[in-house]
């Protein structure tokens, strides 16, 4: 389950250029990142709603800053 999720998240970020965030004027002196600059960073949404971000540790493990439990029916 998590292997599939990790691969899906990684591929979604590499393929979908719309995953890039809008420029935030509150960040001073920062630079915009291009798709693929940080291939270990993943974006997780739940029902097309931004939910959290994480770090891809390997092909089946995503480290997030909040507890994440996925269940299947």
C-alpha positions in Angstrom: 0.0 0.0 0.0 2.7 2.5 1.0 5.0 1.5 -1.8 2.2 2.3 -4.3 1.5 5.6 -2.5 5.1 6.6 -2.5 5.6 5.8 -6.1 2.4 7.6 -7.1 3.4 10.7 -5.1 6.9 10.8 -6.6 5.6 10.3 -10.1 2.9 12.9 -9.7 5.4 15.6 -8.7 7.8 14.7 -11.6 5.0 14.6 -14.2 2.6 17.3 -13.1 4.0 20.8 -13.4 1.0 22.3 -11.7 2.2 21.0 -8.3 4.5 24.0 -8.0 3.2 26.5 -5.4 2.4 30.1 -6.2 5.0 32.7 -5.3 4.6 33.7 -1.7 5.6 37.3 -1.0 6.2 36.5 2.7 9.5 34.7 1.8 12.2 37.2 1.5 15.3 36.4 -0.6 14.1 33.0 -1.6 14.2 31.4 -5.1 11.5 29.6 -6.9 12.2 25.9 -7.4 11.7 24.1 -10.7 10.0 20.8 -11.0 12.5 18.1 -10.3 14.9 20.2 -8.2 13.9 18.4 -5.1 12.8 14.8 -6.1 12.7 13.7 -2.5 9.9 16.1 -1.5 6.3 14.8 -1.9 3.0 16.6 -1.7 0.0 14.8 -0.3 -3.6 15.9 -1.0 -6.8 14.3 0.3 -9.7 14.5 -2.1 -7.9 17.3 -4.1 -7.4 19.3 -0.9 -3.8 20.2 0.3 -3.1 18.1 3.3 0.6 17.9 4.0 4.1 17.4 2.6 6.7 14.7 3.2 10.1 13.4 2.4 10.6 10.3 0.3 13.0 8.2 2.2 13.0 5.2 -0.2 10.7 3.6 -2.7 8.1 2.7 -0.1 8.5 5.2 2.8 7.3 8.7 3.1 8.2 10.7 6.3 5.6 13.3 7.2 5.3 15.9 10.0 2.0 14.6 11.2 0.5 11.1 11.9 -0.8 9.6 8.7 -2.9 6.5 8.7 -4.3 5.1 5.5 -6.9 2.5 5.6 -8.5 0.4 2.9 -12.0 -1.0 2.8 
